[in-house]
């Protein structure tokens, strides 16, 4: 019989990583995700990437982001979203939500 943590599909674990990293999940859900990550070689790299990304944001939160760079990044994201016919199938709305959360985290920790 499969362990409870492995019964949680990988796509659900990946979709909840930001909430997991933010500590926004209830303990039962966080435990299932933590246990899944401990056993799943497929999900662990994405978790490590997002964890490192947040650490980078925290380390650099005190540095101002030039408006021109902000504009270029968002324009590139908008362009890639508008020209990618598969954007919806790859979860671009989830991506935008994650980007917004990361941005709020970055901006909120600057003060």
C-alpha positions in Angstrom: 0.0 0.0 0.0 1.2 3.5 -0.8 2.2 5.9 1.9 -0.2 8.7 2.6 2.3 11.3 1.4 2.8 9.6 -2.0 -1.0 9.5 -2.5 -0.9 13.3 -2.9 -0.2 13.8 -6.7 2.9 15.7 -7.6 1.0 18.4 -9.5 -0.9 19.2 -6.3 2.3 19.3 -4.3 3.9 21.6 -6.8 0.8 23.9 -6.9 1.0 24.3 -3.1 4.7 24.9 -2.8 4.4 28.7 -2.4 1.8 28.3 0.3 4.0 25.6 2.0 7.0 27.9 1.9 5.0 30.8 3.2 3.7 28.7 6.1 0.1 29.3 4.9 -1.1 25.7 5.0 -2.7 24.0 7.9 -0.5 21.5 9.7 -2.1 18.4 8.2 -1.6 19.6 4.6 1.9 20.9 5.3 2.8 17.5 6.8 1.6 15.7 3.7 3.6 18.0 1.5 6.7 17.8 3.7 6.5 13.9 3.7 5.9 13.9 -0.1 9.0 16.1 -0.7 11.1 13.8 1.5 10.2 10.8 -0.7 9.7 12.3 -4.2 12.8 12.9 -6.3 10.6 14.5 -9.0 9.2 17.3 -6.8 12.3 18.0 -4.7 14.2 20.0 -7.4 11.2 22.4 -7.8 11.0 22.8 -4.0 14.7 23.5 -3.8 14.5 26.1 -6.6 11.6 28.0 -5.1 13.3 27.9 -1.6 16.5 29.2 -3.1 14.5 31.9 -5.0 12.9 33.1 -1.8 16.3 33.1 -0.1 17.7 35.2 -2.9 14.8 37.7 -2.5 15.4 37.9 1.2 19.1 38.5 0.8 18.6 41.2 -1.8 15.5 42.8 -0.3 17.4 45.9 0.8 18.7 46.7 -2.7 16.5 48.9 -4.8 15.2 47.5 -8.0 15.5 50.0 -10.8 12.2 50.9 -12.4 13.6 50.2 -15.9 14.5 46.6 -14.8 11.1 46.1 -13.3 9.5 47.3 -16.5 11.7 45.0 -18.7 10.9 41.9 -16.6 7.2 42.5 -16.6 7.2 43.3 -20.4 9.1 40.1 -21.1 6.6 38.1 -19.0 3.7 39.7 -20.7 5.2 39.1 -24.2 5.9 35.4 -23.4 2.4 34.9 -22.1 0.8 36.5 -25.1 2.9 34.6 -27.7 2.7 31.2 -26.1 -0.3 29.3 -27.4 0.1 26.7 -24.7 0.3 29.3 -21.9 -2.9 28.2 -20.3 -2.1 24.5 -20.4 1.1 25.2 -18.6 -0.7 27.0 -15.8 0.3 30.6 -16.6 -2.4 31.9 -14.2 -0.7 29.9 -11.4 2.6 31.4 -12.5 1.2 34.9 -12.3 -0.1 34.2 -8.8 3.2 32.9 -7.8 5.0 35.8 -9.3 2.7 38.2 -7.5 3.2 36.5 -4.2 7.0 36.5 -4.7 6.8 40.2 -5.6 4.8 41.0 -2.5 7.2 39.1 -0.4 10.1 40.9 -1.9 8.5 44.3 -1.5 7.2 43.6 2.0 10.6 42.5 3.3 12.3 45.6 2.1 10.9 47.8 4.8 
